C-alpha cells in the first residue's frame, strides 16, 4: 500500500503508537516546553565553550539511540567566592567591643544611650565611634563671621572730629593769624624766644604737624601717620612747657600741661584704634583691625618727638620731676 506524503509513518509492527522517549527530540521529553537558562538565575550554567558544541554532521546521520552521546558534557565555571579570604576581606579587624575591652578603664565607664547607639552603628570598624557633641548653652547666639561694630565707628568719627579740629584750629592760628593767633611771623618769634635753635625750621614743623595732621585726621586718611604727626607735635609742646619751670606743671596756674596731656593721649589712642569705617581709610587694615603697624607708628611718633626736641631745643624737660 502506498503511503501518503503527509501521513505519519508506522513502526515495524504497523501500529500508530507514539514514539518512545528515546526517540523524542534532544533537549527534553516530547511535549515539555523549552526552558530558558534565565528561568532559574541561581543555577550554575555551562560556560560558553567550544566543548559544548555538537557535531551537526554526525548528528544528522545518527539514530535516536546514539544522538545523546554526541553531546559533550558541559564544563561549569569556577565556583563563586564565599569565604572572607576569597572575597578579599580582612578577617582580623577587631570589633568595637573587643577594642573597648582592651583599653584600661574603658569598660568601667558608663556610656550614654547616644554613645551606645553610635558604638552599635560602628561596631564593624576598628576605630571607636566619636563621642556625642556637647553644646553649651549661651545667652546670645553669635553668627559665624559676625563683624557688627555697633556705634564704634560713629564714636571714632566723633573722636577724630574733636582732636583733628583742635589741631586745625591751632595750626590756623600760627599760619594765618586767625582766631586771635600770632600768625607766621609771631610764631617764629615765639619759637626763638622759647629757646628753639632754628626758629624757621621749628615753626614750619609745628605748623605742618598741627594743620596738615589735623586735616588728615578729620578725613581719616593715612591715619597712623597723621595722628603720629599730631602726637609728635604735642609731645614737643608738652616738653617745652614742662622744661620752662622745675617741677611737674600738670595743674600749674601759669604753665598748665593739662590740655597738652589730654591731646597727646587722644592722639595715641587714635593710632591704636584706627579711624573706623567712616573714614577714607575704611578699606585699610589699620582702620578696623590695627595691630603691629599701629604700634610701630606710635613708637616712631614718640621717638621723632624726642629726637626733634633734643636737636632743635635741648635740655632736660623733666628737671625737678621725681628723680630727674
Order of alpha helices (4+ residues) and beta strands (2+ residues): alpha-alpha-alpha-alpha-alpha-alpha-alpha-alpha-alpha-alpha-alpha-alpha-alpha
